[in-house]
Amino acid sequence: MAGAAAESGRELWTFAGSRDPSAPRLAYGYGPGSLRELRAREFSRLAGTVYLDHAGATLFSQSQLESFTSDLMENTYGNPHSQNISSKLTHDTVEQVRYRPEDLWSAEERSASASNPDCQLPHLFCYPAQSNFSGVRYPLSWIEEVKSGRLHPVSTPGKWFVLLDAASYVSTSPLDLSAHQADFVPISFYKIFGFPTGLGALLVHNRAAPLLRKTYFGGGTASAYLAGEDFYIPRQSVAQRFEDGTISFLDVIALKHGFDTLERLTGGMENIKQHTFTLAQYTYVALSSLQYPNGAPVVRIYSDSEFSSPEVQGPIINFNVLDDKGNIIGYSQVDKMASLYNIHLRTGCFCNTGACQRHLGISNEMVRKHFQAGHVCGDNMDLIDGQPTGSVRISFGYMSTLDDVQAFLRFIIDTRLHSSGDWPVPQAHADTGETGAPSADSQADVIPAVMGRRSLSPQEDALTGSRVWNNSSTVNAVPVAPPVCDVARTQPTPSEKAAGVLEGALGPHVVTNLYLYPIKSCAAFEVTRWPVGNQGLLYDRSWMVVNHNGVCLSQKQEPRLCLIQPFIDLRQRIMVIKAKGMEPIEVPLEENSERTQIRQSRVCADRVSTYDCGEKISSWLSTFFGRPCHLIKQSSNSQRNAKKKHGKDQLPGTMATLSLVNEAQYLLINTSSILELHRQLNTSDENGKEELFSLKDLSLRFRANIIINGKRAFEEEKWDEISIGSLRFQVLGPCHRCQMICIDQQTGQRNQHVFQKLSESRETKVNFGMYLMHASLDLSSPCFLSVGSQVLPVLKENVEGHDLPASEKHQDVTS
């Protein structure tokens, strides 16, 4: 990734050249120490990661956490409502923290007698000091103008009070309440220094405090009360009146260490303000100047300022990526591509519907239509009828560096301008005089490199055949082993010859390959004939690997899952699990009902009943991954019903049930579609010689259950139903792909080219493969799917100019 865009001899943009020479010089870094040294010392966990979601939550430093932990280990903090020594220590420490930082509290006593609590028409004007959507900073002068009557939000007479939402603003800037005397100021501490989360503060001016009323009271807020009569006397302190119950006193104590560490590392909020704006202004100028060869802009930035100064703009940039025709690329697609570069950003509307509607031109009626089409806040439904439902946001924190900026800009250039070959990467000039600015030759240090092309053995298709049996039939099974072939080969493999995929067979549609994935996100188990159950192929995704907290692992977090090879032996009723460097281990196919302890797990927002497969396999997996893991299986008594999705109604009398799959019972892909993508990937190679991906490698990445030899690429997207032998299936809709298709299923290595090329070729959505569900299923006698079975599709009505309906909502396939 860092290669072509930073080749030696290219002209580099200088930071100094990207700014207005008449503008005041801004600071980068925090004094004589190197910002890179600070990052390495305090944020070593960020090595190789570009974190650009500080407006969502900034990160805590190592010394901050160590200081807090040391405090807890050295002191005994009791409940502050008690009177013992440990409780007194807690009370005094909490009260001390209330006065940090001093500049936020400096106006508390001023003008306390100026209030008029008997005002008959009190009004409250609320506004944010900084938009968390675009980063624009609204004038703090509005506070005094509204309170004095010079600015009238509405014409109704009365006395105005002002609530200034400073949560986003104070994360990177100081706020002097002696100069800007708002009546109420809510702030959020994790946005300032990352820890603790879930703890904020409401600063209340004394003149406004008498207006606050409570209709109830909780523990610790009363000076006296009676249980049998309506008698309650509140405490005098505003804080004590409104903090019901025992406060999160250890979290409050943690704030002291957050304030102390932030001051020690940066020298204060004014320095953070200058540093973060420097990065934001530089990125804004660079992004704004990026153009396609035809002159079209690469991004559309949503802003209410020109990033001229930190007084009017915070360190937030909101945008959407465009193609060379000016069409918006969905934010979900950008997010997935960014993750391949290990860049963490934010997408959606950021809990700010008003700004999102205004900047994106979304009317109230469109919001309602989007909801009717299946779009809800926080999902991946980024485009409806070609119109965006949200955008992409990057934001900087006090530990952000120019390295982060360079990595982000390289990501945009590599993914959007890679074919033009003439775009330089904006760089920080070594002689700009900005403290701690990295030199140009070191910018690639934090950029994750693209995996090099591998030279592989020619044994890719030397797959070991085996036979497994159940009580009534013989099942031919072929395990997919991790050894892979030389990617430069041009001769067809035996399985490819059998399927006719390289000869371009145009005969009837037939099943060429069958796969099940017994363990979610682990390797495929290839079969030639396999029983069908009411959830799909028997034992398909019946197990999953979870971490020590019981959270399901996928290849997104742990790519090595693909190296775990399960083999099902129906005759012996066992699953044999293998992995390189590990002894094979056996797991029974069914639980022992007398000894099984059922627990609740979560799959795609569904609660499922599962059981742990035991300490033996847990130890085996933990050894392989180097961290605590467990293998769990869906309980045989658990029924997970499929939701109505893709605008499809289930047929009368049917209730589809699911295993631990994400979306549907089956996933089907078409070899003609694979061939088309294969052609695009390999002809896009600069040398035009080396084959980057074999067909086998490419097909395995899509983790399908059923592969057919289609006649035309993507013809399957026009099908409404299919029959395979005696089995009928509803075609639910396309599979909207995630970045897992970039993982080589035989090595665990990542390569973003597959996702990027598929994204370019499909234009809007990264769709590949179709979801299937049983249309009807009679299990009174054994049912099987077999390689070689004929596939009979039924076309959708009105397939001419066929567009998928906006109501089709897709989740990412991660198993």
C-alpha positions, 0 to 999 in steps of 0.5 A: 500500500505504501509503495507506488504512492511514495516512490522515490523521485516523486514531487511531494506536497509540503505542508507549508505549501498547502496553507495560506502564507498569510495565516498564523503559524500553527503548532504541531506536537507538544514541545521538544519531545518527539510525538512519535516517541509519545505514541510509541511510549503511551499508545504502543497498541496503535502500532500499524493502526490508523485511528481516526474516530476521536470524535466518537471516543479518543484513546486513553494513554498507558501512563494514565491507566497505570497511574489510576491502577496504582492509585487503586492498589495503594489506597482504600476507597469506600462508599462516600455515603459512609463515615469511615476513614476509607469513605472520607478519603473517597468523598474528599477525592471526589470533591477535589476532582469536581474542581478539575479543570479549573477553567471550566469552573471559573464562572461558578461563583460569578453573578450568582445573585443575578438570577431571577428564579421567579421568572414566569416565562423561562426559556432555554436555548440549546446549541452545540459549541461544535458540530460532531457532524462537520466540526464547525464551531458555532459562535460562543458569543451567542451565549451572551447575545441570547441572555442579554436579549440581543439575539432572539431565538423566538419572538416569545417574551421571557428570560432566556437561559443557555445550555451549551453542549460542549461534549465535542468542543472540549475534547480538543479545546479549552472553554473559559466559562468566565468569558462565556457564561452559559447556564448549563454545560454538559461534557463527556470525559471519555471524549477528552482522555478516553477513560472512563467511559459512561461518565459525564458531567453537567456544569450548572451555573449557580444562578440557574440552579434554583430553577431545577426541580425534581419530582422524586429523590434517591439515596444520598440526595435528601437531608431528611425525609419520612417514609410514611408522609410527604416530607422531604428536604433536599440537600443544599449542594446542587450536585448532591441533590441530583446525584441519586444513589452511590455515584461511580466514585472510582470512575470519578477518581480516574478523572484526576489521573486523566486530567493530570496525564493530559496536562503532563503529555501535552501542556494543556488544551490550548496546545491540543487545539492547535495541534489537532487543527493543524492536522485537520486543515492539512487533510482538508486542503489535501482532500479538496485538491484530489481529482480524477484524470477527467477533473472530477473531485475524488471526495465531496466534503460537507463543511460550513467553514473553510478550515481557516482557523481553530476558532471556527473549525474543529478537527473533524472532516466529513465527506463522501467518496465519489467515483469519476462520474460524480456518483457517491460511493456508499459509506459502508463500502468505504469503511470496509476498504479502510479496514483493509488498510487498518484505518478506523473511521466512522460512518453513518449520520453520527447521531446528528440527523439534522446536520445529515439531512441538511448537508446530504439533502435528505428531506423528511419524506426521504427519511420516512421512505428510507425507514420503510425501505429497511434503513435504520440508524447504524446499519450498512444500508448506505445508498437507497435509489442511488442517494446516500443515507450517511457519510464518512467522518474522520477526526483527530485527537491529541495523539494523532500524527502526520503519519496518520494523515499520510496513511489516510491520504495514501488509502484514498489515493491508492483506492481511487487514483491507483490507475492514474499513476501520477498523484503524489502523496501530501507530505510534511516538509522537514524544514517547516519548523513544526516541532516533532514533524516527521521527515518524508522518508519515514512516513511509511513506518506506520502504513500497513504494507500490502501482503506480498505475492506468494510463490506457492506449491503446485499441490493446490488441488491434490485434495484427499478423498475420503468416504463417510457414512450415515445409517442409510447412505454413502456420502463422498466427502473431500476436505479442503486442505491448506496447501495451495498451488502456484498462483502462476499456473495456467493449466486447469485443475481436475475439479475445474476440468470436471466443472468445465469452468475453463472450457466455458461450458454452456450446457444446462446449469449443474452443481459443480461443488458443495461446501459446508462450514461446520465451524463458523468462519473456519475452513470449508469441508467439500463434499460431493453428496451431503444430507439436507436438514431443516437448517440447510446442509447438515452441520453447516455452521453448527459450531463457532469459536468464541473468545473468553467473553463468549463473543463470536470470533470471525476472520475479520478479527482472527484471519487464522480461523481459516486454517482450522480444518473440520472433517465430519465423520457421520458414521462415527458421529464425530468431527475431527479438527486439524491445523498445522502444528497441532495434533488432530482432535475429535469432537462429538457431533451431538451433546450429552444431554445429561451433562450439557449446560446450556448458555445464551450466545449471540449471532447477528442480533439473535439470541441462540442457545448453545453449549460449550464443547469442553475444556479439551477442545478449548485448550487446543484452540487456545494453544493454536490462537495464543489466547483463551478460546472456546468452541460452542455448538448450537443446542439441538433444542434451539430454534432460530427462526429466519427473519423476513428480509430482502422483501421476500415473504415466506411461503405459506406453511413454512417457517425457515430456521437457521443454524449459526449462519448470518443471513440465510440457509444457503449461499450460491455462487456462479462460476461464470461470475467467478470467471468474470472477476478472475479476468478483471483481477488478473488483467489489471496486473501492471505486468500483464503476466503473473496470475494473481489469483487462481480460480480455486483461491478466488471461489473459496474466498466467497465461502459458498455452499453451492457452486454452479456452472452458470452460462453468464456472469451474474445471471443468478441475480435475476432468478426468483427460485431454483430447483436442484433435483427434488429440492426447491429454493427461494432466491432471497437476494444478493449477498452484500460482501465485507472485507473477509473476501480479501482473506486467502482461505488457504493461508490467512493472508490479506490482499485488498485487491479482490474487494477493491476490484469487485467494488469497482466492477459492481459500481454501487454495492459489493454484491457477489452470490445469492442467498437461498432458503428452502421453499418447502422441505419434506424430511420424512425421507432422507434428502441430499444435495449432490454434485452434478445435479441439474439446476433449474432457475425461475426468472424474476418477473420483469427482469428487463432493466432489473434493479434490486429493490431498495428494501433489500437490506443486507448484513455482511457475511463473516462466516 
